[in-house]
Amino acid sequence: MTNRQIAQSLFVTVKTVETHLAAAYDKLGIRSRQQLPEALRAPEAAR
């Protein structure tokens, strides 16, 4: 979903979505949505 779609479905502003995503990206050590799948993938040792 786009940031706008997420905001509309949660009844919040786009800025709120962007702020929360930025905080999540920072904690994960990534810079974009395209990096999320790899960042969220469990390490091999934990599988």
DSSP file (Angstrom, degrees, kcal/mol; ACC not computed):
  #  RESIDUE AA STRUCTURE BP1 BP2  ACC     N-H-->O    O-->H-N    N-H-->O    O-->H-N    TCO  KAPPA ALPHA  PHI   PSI    X-CA   Y-CA   Z-CA
    1    1 A M              0   0    0      0, 0.0     2,-0.1     0, 0.0     0, 0.0   0.000 360.0 360.0 360.0 151.1    0.0    0.0    0.0
    2    2 A T     >  -     0   0    0      1,-0.1     4,-2.5     4,-0.0     5,-0.2  -0.401 360.0-107.1 -79.2 165.2    1.1    3.6   -0.5
    3    3 A N  H  > S+     0   0    0      1,-0.2     4,-2.5     2,-0.2     5,-0.2   0.894 122.6  52.2 -59.4 -39.3    1.5    5.9    2.4
    4    4 A R  H  > S+     0   0    0      2,-0.2     4,-2.5     1,-0.2    -1,-0.2   0.916 109.4  48.3 -63.9 -43.9   -1.7    7.7    1.4
    5    5 A Q  H  > S+     0   0    0      2,-0.2     4,-2.3     1,-0.2    -2,-0.2   0.908 111.8  49.8 -63.7 -41.5   -3.6    4.4    1.3
    6    6 A I  H  X S+     0   0    0     -4,-2.5     4,-1.7     2,-0.2    -2,-0.2   0.936 111.4  49.3 -61.4 -46.5   -2.3    3.5    4.7
    7    7 A A  H  X>S+     0   0    0     -4,-2.5     5,-2.2     1,-0.2     4,-0.9   0.915 111.7  48.3 -60.5 -45.0   -3.3    6.9    6.1
    8    8 A Q  H  <5S+     0   0    0     -4,-2.5     3,-0.5     1,-0.2    -1,-0.2   0.899 111.2  49.4 -64.4 -40.7   -6.8    6.7    4.7
    9    9 A S  H  <5S+     0   0    0     -4,-2.3    -1,-0.2     1,-0.2    -2,-0.2   0.786 118.4  39.6 -71.3 -25.4   -7.4    3.2    6.0
   10   10 A L  H  <5S-     0   0    0     -4,-1.7    -1,-0.2    -5,-0.2    -2,-0.2   0.430 107.9-122.7-100.8  -1.2   -6.2    4.1    9.5
   11   11 A F  T  <5S+     0   0    0     -4,-0.9     2,-0.3    -3,-0.5    -3,-0.2   0.909  72.9 116.6  58.1  45.0   -7.8    7.6    9.5
   12   12 A V      < -     0   0    0     -5,-2.2    -1,-0.2    -6,-0.1    -2,-0.1  -0.803  69.9 -88.2-129.4 173.5   -4.5    9.4   10.1
   13   13 A T     >  -     0   0    0     -2,-0.3     4,-1.7     1,-0.1     3,-0.1  -0.431  29.9-118.5 -82.1 160.2   -2.5   11.8    8.1
   14   14 A V  H  > S+     0   0    0      1,-0.2     4,-2.7     2,-0.2     5,-0.2   0.886 116.5  58.8 -61.3 -38.9    0.1   10.9    5.6
   15   15 A K  H  > S+     0   0    0      1,-0.2     4,-2.5     2,-0.2    -1,-0.2   0.875 102.5  53.1 -59.6 -38.4    2.7   12.7    7.7
   16   16 A T  H  > S+     0   0    0      2,-0.2     4,-2.3     1,-0.2    -1,-0.2   0.920 110.1  47.2 -62.8 -44.0    1.8   10.4   10.7
   17   17 A V  H  X S+     0   0    0     -4,-1.7     4,-2.6     1,-0.2    -2,-0.2   0.931 112.5  49.6 -62.6 -45.5    2.4    7.3    8.5
   18   18 A E  H  X S+     0   0    0     -4,-2.7     4,-2.4     1,-0.2    -2,-0.2   0.892 110.4  50.9 -61.4 -40.4    5.7    8.8    7.2
   19   19 A T  H  X S+     0   0    0     -4,-2.5     4,-1.9     2,-0.2    -1,-0.2   0.926 112.6  44.8 -64.4 -45.7    6.8    9.5   10.8
   20   20 A H  H  X S+     0   0    0     -4,-2.3     4,-2.2     2,-0.2    -2,-0.2   0.891 113.5  50.2 -68.1 -38.9    6.1    6.0   12.0
   21   21 A L  H  X S+     0   0    0     -4,-2.6     4,-3.1    -5,-0.2     5,-0.2   0.913 108.7  52.5 -64.6 -41.1    7.7    4.4    8.9
   22   22 A A  H  X S+     0   0    0     -4,-2.4     4,-2.3     1,-0.2    -2,-0.2   0.903 109.8  48.9 -61.3 -40.8   10.9    6.6    9.4
   23   23 A A  H  X S+     0   0    0     -4,-1.9     4,-2.1     2,-0.2    -1,-0.2   0.907 113.0  47.3 -65.5 -41.2   11.1    5.4   13.0
   24   24 A A  H  X S+     0   0    0     -4,-2.2     4,-2.0     2,-0.2    -2,-0.2   0.921 111.4  50.4 -65.9 -43.6   10.7    1.8   12.0
   25   25 A Y  H  X>S+     0   0    0     -4,-3.1     5,-2.6     1,-0.2     4,-1.0   0.907 109.5  51.9 -60.5 -41.3   13.3    2.1    9.2
   26   26 A D  H ><5S+     0   0    0     -4,-2.3     3,-0.5     1,-0.2    -1,-0.2   0.922 110.0  48.0 -61.5 -45.0   15.7    3.7   11.7
   27   27 A K  H 3<5S+     0   0    0     -4,-2.1    -1,-0.2     1,-0.2    -2,-0.2   0.842 115.2  45.7 -65.4 -32.8   15.3    0.8   14.1
   28   28 A L  H 3<5S-     0   0    0     -4,-2.0    -1,-0.2    -5,-0.2    -2,-0.2   0.580 111.0-122.1 -85.8 -10.2   15.8   -1.7   11.3
   29   29 A G  T <<5S+     0   0    0     -4,-1.0     2,-0.2    -3,-0.5    -3,-0.2   0.844  70.8 120.0  72.4  34.1   18.8    0.2    9.9
   30   30 A I      < -     0   0    0     -5,-2.6    -1,-0.3    -6,-0.1    -2,-0.1  -0.747  54.1-152.2-123.8 172.7   17.2    0.6    6.4
   31   31 A R  S    S+     0   0    0     -2,-0.2     2,-0.3     1,-0.2    -6,-0.1   0.513  70.2  31.3-122.3 -10.6   16.3    3.6    4.3
   32   32 A S  S >  S-     0   0    0     -7,-0.1     3,-1.2     1,-0.1     4,-0.3  -0.964  73.3-110.7-150.2 164.0   13.4    2.5    2.1
   33   33 A R  G >  S+     0   0    0     -2,-0.3     3,-1.4     1,-0.3    -1,-0.1   0.806 112.6  66.3 -62.4 -31.3   10.3    0.2    1.8
   34   34 A Q  G 3  S+     0   0    0      1,-0.3     4,-0.3     2,-0.1    -1,-0.3   0.761  98.3  53.4 -64.4 -23.6   12.2   -1.9   -0.8
   35   35 A Q  G <> S+     0   0    0     -3,-1.2     4,-2.1     1,-0.2    -1,-0.3   0.546  85.2  89.7 -87.0  -8.1   14.6   -3.0    1.9
   36   36 A L  H <> S+     0   0    0     -3,-1.4     4,-2.5    -4,-0.3     5,-0.3   0.905  79.2  55.6 -59.5 -47.3   11.8   -4.2    4.3
   37   37 A P  H  > S+     0   0    0      0, 0.0     4,-0.9     0, 0.0    -1,-0.2   0.918 113.0  42.2 -55.4 -44.3   11.5   -7.8    3.1
   38   38 A E  H  4 S+     0   0    0     -4,-0.3     3,-0.4     1,-0.2    -2,-0.2   0.909 114.4  51.1 -67.6 -41.5   15.2   -8.5    3.7
   39   39 A A  H  < S+     0   0    0     -4,-2.1    -1,-0.2     1,-0.2    -3,-0.2   0.828 114.0  44.3 -65.8 -31.7   15.2   -6.6    7.0
   40   40 A L  H  < S+     0   0    0     -4,-2.5    -1,-0.2    -5,-0.2    -2,-0.2   0.583  87.1 109.0 -90.5 -11.2   12.2   -8.6    8.2
   41   41 A R  S  < S-     0   0    0     -4,-0.9     3,-0.1    -3,-0.4    -3,-0.0  -0.474  77.7-113.6 -67.5 133.7   13.5  -12.0    7.1
   42   42 A A        -     0   0    0     -2,-0.2    -1,-0.1     1,-0.1     5,-0.1  -0.403  35.4-102.2 -66.8 141.6   14.5  -14.1   10.0
   43   43 A P    >>  -     0   0    0      0, 0.0     3,-1.1     0, 0.0     4,-0.6  -0.309  30.1-114.8 -61.1 150.1   18.2  -14.9   10.2
   44   44 A E  G >4 S+     0   0    0      1,-0.3     3,-1.2     2,-0.2    -2,-0.1   0.866 114.7  57.5 -54.4 -41.0   19.1  -18.4    9.0
   45   45 A A  G 34 S+     0   0    0      1,-0.3    -1,-0.3     2,-0.1    -3,-0.0   0.775 104.0  52.8 -64.9 -26.1   20.3  -19.5   12.5
   46   46 A A  G <4        0   0    0     -3,-1.1    -1,-0.3     1,-0.2    -2,-0.2   0.581 360.0 360.0 -86.2  -9.6   16.9  -18.7   13.9
   47   47 A R    <<        0   0    0     -3,-1.2    -1,-0.2    -4,-0.6    -2,-0.1   0.466 360.0 360.0 -80.0 360.0   14.9  -20.8   11.4
